[in-house]
Amino acid sequence: LRGRQERLGVADSYRVQAVIAGRAGRETEAEQYFEESLSVCDEIGGKLQEAECRRDYAVFLSQVDRIEEARLHLELAHGSFIDLQASEHAADVQRLLDDLDSAPVVEEERAA
């Protein structure tokens, strides 16, 4: 159990480092950290951490205009949060999905 807890901490650390790198514009580094976090989550079966990582990864992807990849991660995260009965997280992810659906309108407004 202790080893699993430590690995969950590693996964969370990678996720936080990914978010920081993404906000700093270091896209390649951010992706590497997100992928490492997802890999650790898969290795130990950290479903909640995986869903959180996918949510944050999707936000990053949407910020770099990779909308379809973002949508995929959000849909996977949403399903996991529903399975885990984490309704508040699921509702947050649904709002992010709804925002993606309205993104083209926002882009058109920005261009005007």
C-alpha positions in Angstrom: 0.0 0.0 0.0 2.8 2.4 0.9 4.5 1.9 -2.5 1.2 2.6 -4.3 0.7 5.8 -2.3 4.2 6.9 -3.2 3.5 6.2 -6.9 0.3 8.2 -6.7 2.3 11.1 -5.3 4.7 10.7 -8.2 1.8 10.8 -10.7 0.4 13.9 -9.0 3.8 15.5 -9.1 4.2 14.9 -12.8 0.7 16.3 -13.4 1.5 19.5 -11.5 4.8 19.9 -13.3 3.0 19.4 -16.6 0.5 22.2 -15.7 3.3 24.5 -14.7 5.3 23.8 -17.9 2.1 24.3 -20.0 1.4 27.7 -18.4 5.0 28.7 -19.1 4.7 27.8 -22.7 7.0 24.8 -22.6 4.7 22.6 -24.6 7.0 19.6 -25.2 7.9 19.4 -21.5 4.3 19.7 -20.5 3.3 16.8 -22.8 6.1 14.7 -21.4 5.0 15.2 -17.9 1.3 14.6 -18.7 2.3 11.3 -20.4 4.5 10.3 -17.5 1.7 11.0 -15.1 -0.8 8.9 -17.2 1.7 6.1 -17.4 2.2 5.9 -13.6 -1.6 6.1 -13.1 -2.1 3.2 -15.5 0.7 1.2 -13.8 -0.9 1.4 -10.4 -4.6 1.7 -11.3 -5.0 5.3 -10.1 -8.3 5.9 -11.7 -9.1 9.2 -10.0 -5.6 10.6 -10.6 -5.8 9.5 -14.2 -9.1 11.3 -14.7 -7.6 14.4 -13.1 -4.6 14.2 -15.3 -6.7 13.8 -18.4 -8.8 16.8 -17.4 -5.7 19.0 -17.0 -4.1 17.6 -20.1 -7.3 18.5 -22.1 -7.2 22.1 -20.8 -3.6 22.3 -22.0 -4.4 20.8 -25.4 -7.3 23.2 -25.9 -5.0 26.1 -25.1 -2.7 25.0 -27.9 -5.6 24.5 -30.3 -5.6 20.7 -30.3 -9.3 20.6 -29.7 -10.1 17.0 -30.9 -7.4 15.6 -28.6 -8.7 17.7 -25.8 -12.2 16.4 -26.4 -11.0 12.8 -26.2 -9.2 13.3 -22.9 -12.3 15.1 -21.5 -14.6 12.4 -22.6 -12.4 9.7 -21.0 -12.1 11.8 -17.8 -15.9 12.4 -17.7 -16.6 8.7 -17.9 -14.0 7.9 -15.2 -15.5 10.5 -12.9 -19.0 9.1 -13.5 -17.7 5.6 -12.7 -16.1 6.9 -9.5 -19.3 8.7 -8.5 -17.3 11.9 -8.4 -20.2 14.0 -9.6 -18.7 17.5 -9.0 -15.6 16.5 -11.0 -17.9 15.1 -13.7 -19.9 18.3 -13.8 -16.7 20.4 -14.1 -15.5 18.2 -17.0 -19.0 18.5 -18.7 -18.6 22.3 -18.5 -15.2 22.1 -20.2 -16.7 19.9 -22.9 -19.5 22.4 -23.4 -16.9 25.2 -23.6 -15.1 23.2 -26.4 -18.3 23.0 -28.3 -18.6 26.7 -28.2 -14.9 27.4 -29.0 -15.4 28.2 -32.7 -17.7 31.1 -31.8 -15.1 32.4 -29.4 -12.4 32.1 -32.1 -14.5 34.0 -34.6 -15.1 36.7 -32.1 -11.4 37.1 -31.4 -10.7 37.4 -35.2 -13.3 40.1 -35.7 
